[in-house]
Amino acid sequence: MPKARYDEGWKEAIRAFFPQFVRFFFPDIARHIDFSKQVEFLDKELSRISRKGLGRRRADTLVKVSLRDGG
């Protein structure tokens, strides 16, 4: 299936406004993230993982964050 053209726009918006995105859509998770630390977008790693898996891919963006408790 060809990649949807609107997909890149959403990815760029999430990258630009990641803290706001997480706080709005996932407030319970956002409380545990230390947003003072830099986040790392792992698009290449997600691509490698999803190629190995079977079935349909549902995740488009993989982000590494630091947790407030140091995790």
Phi, psi and omega per residue, in radians:
M1 nan 2.271 -3.137
P2 -1.165 2.598 -3.138
K3 -1.187 2.359 3.129
A4 -1.182 2.479 -3.081
R5 -1.247 -0.484 -3.129
Y6 -1.336 -0.224 -3.069
D7 -1.027 -0.788 -3.100
E8 -1.112 -0.641 3.107
G9 -1.078 -0.741 3.103
W10 -1.134 -0.738 3.130
K11 -1.081 -0.738 3.124
E12 -1.142 -0.690 3.108
A13 -1.115 -0.738 3.125
I14 -1.126 -0.715 3.108
R15 -1.099 -0.784 -3.072
A16 -1.217 -0.577 -3.045
F17 -2.190 0.684 -3.039
F18 -0.991 -0.869 3.142
P19 -1.035 -0.750 3.130
Q20 -1.135 -0.703 3.126
F21 -1.045 -0.861 -3.109
V22 -1.165 -0.745 3.141
R23 -1.079 -0.645 -3.115
F24 -1.337 -0.876 -3.030
F25 -1.522 -0.471 -3.083
F26 -2.343 1.072 -3.045
P27 -1.042 -0.610 3.134
D28 -1.149 -0.655 3.108
I29 -1.300 -0.702 -3.096
A30 -1.017 -0.569 -3.136
R31 -1.079 -0.389 -3.096
H32 -1.664 -0.171 -3.071
I33 -1.596 2.377 3.058
D34 -1.581 1.666 -3.084
F35 -1.328 -0.081 3.053
S36 -1.340 -0.288 3.091
K37 -1.629 2.670 3.141
Q38 -1.232 2.445 3.048
V39 -1.664 2.733 -3.119
E40 -2.190 2.122 3.108
F41 -1.527 2.181 -3.009
L42 -1.950 1.011 -3.094
D43 -1.101 -0.729 -3.126
K44 -1.174 -0.685 3.119
E45 -1.142 -0.709 3.115
L46 -1.099 -0.699 3.129
S47 -1.067 -0.739 3.122
R48 -1.157 -0.733 -3.136
I49 -1.135 -0.811 -3.040
S50 -1.230 -0.470 3.081
R51 -1.182 -0.534 -3.129
K52 -1.352 -0.488 -3.073
G53 -1.343 2.833 3.105
L54 -1.766 2.714 3.062
G55 1.493 -2.953 -3.071
R56 -1.375 2.456 3.110
R57 -1.523 2.277 -3.137
R58 -1.918 -0.447 -3.135
A59 -1.541 2.434 3.097
D60 -1.962 -0.432 -3.050
T61 -2.384 2.328 3.087
L62 -2.051 2.239 -3.065
V63 -2.240 2.285 3.069
K64 -1.686 2.181 -3.121
V65 -2.170 2.824 3.010
S66 -1.720 2.473 3.133
L67 -1.680 2.687 -3.127
R68 -1.091 -0.541 -3.123
D69 -1.477 0.151 3.103
G70 1.609 -0.067 -3.127
G71 -1.337 nan nan
